[in-house]
């Protein structure tokens, strides 16, 4: 399968690759390490039937900038918070795997972003 994230967003000197599919209530998928959004691709089709599905490659992984430097949780939650603002999402559902789950939790607690609970 050809996997190509069609959009890019610059944050803190890094370019983050992201994409969005479908319509409906927003859902954000966050991958773990050392993987990329490619690992979540099979979830997108089913979710996009009823949701607007966002995903991105964390800096240092996949199609996002792989420049040397800090790819810690502190960096990742700042990037995720900036993307939520860029996308205009206030209360999306979030599915986080591994490091992506920790990134989502830090964004909720430290960056004071809200998510939908179900």
N, C-alpha and C positions, 0 to 999 in steps of 0.2 A: 504494500500500500504506500502510495506517495503521500507523505505528510508534510504540509507546508503551511505554516501560520502566516496569514496574509497581511497582518497589521504590525506596526512597530510603534513603540512609545519610549521616549527618552526621559530617564529619571536619574538624577544624581550622576550624570556622566556615563550612563549605561543605556544601551538600547535593549528593550525587552520586546520579544516577539509574542504576539497574542492573536486570538481569533474569537469569533462569536458565531453561533448558529441558532436557528429557530426563533420562535416567538412565544411569549408567555412570561410567567414569573421567572425572574433571573436565578440562575444557579451558576456558581463558580467552582471549577474543578482545579485543585492544586495538587501537583505531583510531588512525589518524594524524591529522595536522593539514593543513588546517583543517576536517576532517570530524568525523563522529560515528559512533556504533555503527550508524547507519542504513546506512553503506557496507558493513558486514559481514553484513547481514541474510540474504543469500542463502546464506551458509555454514552458518547455524544449523540449518536443517531437516535437511540431510544429516548433520551432525555429531551432532545430538540423537538420531538413531536408535540410536547406540551410546555416547553420551557425555552427561555433564551439562555443558552449555555455559553459561558465564557471560560476560556482556559488560556494559559500563558506558560512560557518556559521561564522558570526562575533564573535570575542572573547567574551565569556560570554553568548553565546547563542548556542542552538542546540548541535551539535556534537563537537564543538570546546571547548577548555579549559573553564571551568566554575569556575576557581579558584577565590577566593575573590580578589578584586582589581579594578583598574580603567578600566571602559569600555566606557569612554567618547568618543566623536567625535574625539578628538585629538589622542587617541589610535587607533581608527578604521581607520582613513585616513592613518595613518602610516602603518598599517597592509595591507590595500588595495594597497598602493604604493609598498610595498615590494612584494606582490603577483603579481602585474603587471610585476615587474622586473623578478621574478621567472618564470613566464609564458612566458616571452619574448614578451609581448604585448605592442605595441607602440601606436596604435590608435584604440582601440576597441570601439564598440558601448557599451553604458552602460545604463542599465535599473535599476533605483534605486527607491525603495518604501520607503516612510516615512524616517526614520533614515538613510536608505541606500542611499537615494537621497542626503541627507546632507553629508554623507560620501563621495560620488562620487564627489560632488561639492568641498569639502575641498581638496580632493586629486588632483583635477584639478588645483585649485588656490594655495594651500599651498605647495604641493609636486611637482608642475609643471609637471604633467603627462598630456598627450594629449589624447583626445578621438575623435571618428568620429562623426561629426555632420550631421544629416539628417533631 
